[in-house]
């Protein structure tokens, strides 16, 4: 990796993390202030996972993140509608997530499904009054915020790199 690439990746990472945290935090604060820090963190995690060196790789990773997050959010939401957190229920949710990813042939989403299930179920133990639909919905949207920021950052960086390269060639 060249020095220019290291600088570019560093700047992209800083912008993605700060942007995702800020947007995730303030979005969640609108709907459930006690979990706004989790909202910012969850958006950052998504941005970091999705941010790749190229736009095409970022889009591919984003697709997997969306599928995994949606799968985990739905499983957690349905579980929490009927049961409180328990280790047995947690394990069953993880098993259902793995089976769902296999069944729908999205095996790369297994890890992200498990992470989402973990976050939603654990947040429900911290914030017992948080409705399962709001909890799962916020975690899904926070993830989408992080994904959107990462895509925006990568496409902007690619555009700027092409513009700078083009003007350098013209000189």
N, C-alpha and C positions, 0 to 999 in steps of 0.2 A: 504494500500500500504506500503510495507516495505521500509526501508531506501535505500536498494540496488535498488529497483524499481524506487524510486524517483530520485536517481542519474542517473540511466539509461535513464529514460524519459527526464530528464533535458539535458543530453548530446546529446541524439537523437534530441531533439528540437533545441538546439543550432546549431548542425551540419546541420540540415535540413534548418533552417532559413538562416544561413550564406551562405550555399551552393546554395540554391535556389535564394537568392538575387543576389549573385555574378554572377551566370550563367545567370539569367534572365536579369540583367543589361547589361552585356557585349554582350549577344546575340542581344538584342534590339538595342544597340548602333551601331552594324554593319549595321543595316537597317534603323534606324530612331533615331538618337541621341537625339532629343528633348524629346522623350518619354522613354528614357532608365531608368529613375528612376521609372516610372510607370511599366515598364517591370520587374524590380527587385521586386517591391512591389507585382505585380500580381503573380509572381512565388512564392513568400513567402506565399501569401494568399492561394494558391493552396496547397503548402506543409503543411501548418498548418491544413487546412481542411482535407487533406488525411491522415496525420500521425496518426496512431492508435497504440494501444499497441501490437497488433498481426499482423502478415503478412496477414492473411486471411481477417481480418477486414480492413486493409489498402487497399488491392486489391478491396474489395467490395466498399469502399468509393471512390477509384480512378475511378472505372467504372462509378459511378454516376456523379463524377466531369467531366469526359470526355464527357459523354452524355450531361450534362447541359451546359458545356462550348461550345461544338460544336453547339448545338441548338441555344444558345444565340448569338454566333458569326455569324452564318448563317443568322439569322433573322435581326440582326443589319446591317450586310453587305448589304443585299438586300435592306433594308429600306434606308440606307445612299446612295445607288446608285441613288435613285430617289428623295429623300427629305433631306433637312437639319434638324438638331435637332429642335424639338418642343415638348412641353409638351403633346400635343394631340398625336403626332406620338410616343412618348415615351410610353404613356399609351397603345396605340394600339400594339406596339411591345411586351410589357409585356403580354397583353391579348393573342396575338398569341403564345407566348412562353408557357403560361399556357395551352392553348388548345392543342398545339403540344405535350406537355408532357403527357397530358391526352390521346390524340389520340393514341400515341405510347406506352401507358401503362408504362411510366417511371416517375410516380408522384414524387418520391424522388428527381428528377432532377429539379423540378420547381424552387426552391430557387436559385440554381446555374445558371439556365437559366436566371432568372431575374437579378442576380448580373452581369452576363456577359453582358447582354444587357445594363445595366446601365453603366458599365465601358466603353464599346465600344462607346456608344452614347455620354457620357460625354467627353471622350478623343477627340471625333470629334469636340466638341465645343471649346476645348482648342487649338487643332492643326487643324485649318480649312483646311490647305493644305494637310493633310494626306489622302491619297486615302483610301476609305472604305475597299477595299480588303486587303491592307497592315495593316490597323488598326485592323480589325477583325482577320486576319491571325497571326499577332504578339501576340495579346491577347490569341489566342488559343495555339500557340506554347509556350508562356511564362507559361501558365497553365500546359502544358505537361511537361515543364522543372521542375516545382515545384512538380508535381506528380511523375516524375521519380526520383527526389532527395529523396522524402519521401519514396518511395518503396525501393530504394537502402539503405537508412539509416536503415529502419526496418529489411530488410533481413540481412544486415551486423551485426546489433545488435543481431538478433536471432542466427546467426552463431557463433558470438563471445561468447554469453551466453552459447550455447551448448558446444563449445570447452572448455570454462573455467570450466563448470560443469563436463564435462567428465574428464578433467585433475585433478580436485579436488577429484573426486571419485577414481581415480587411485592411489592417494597418500596415 
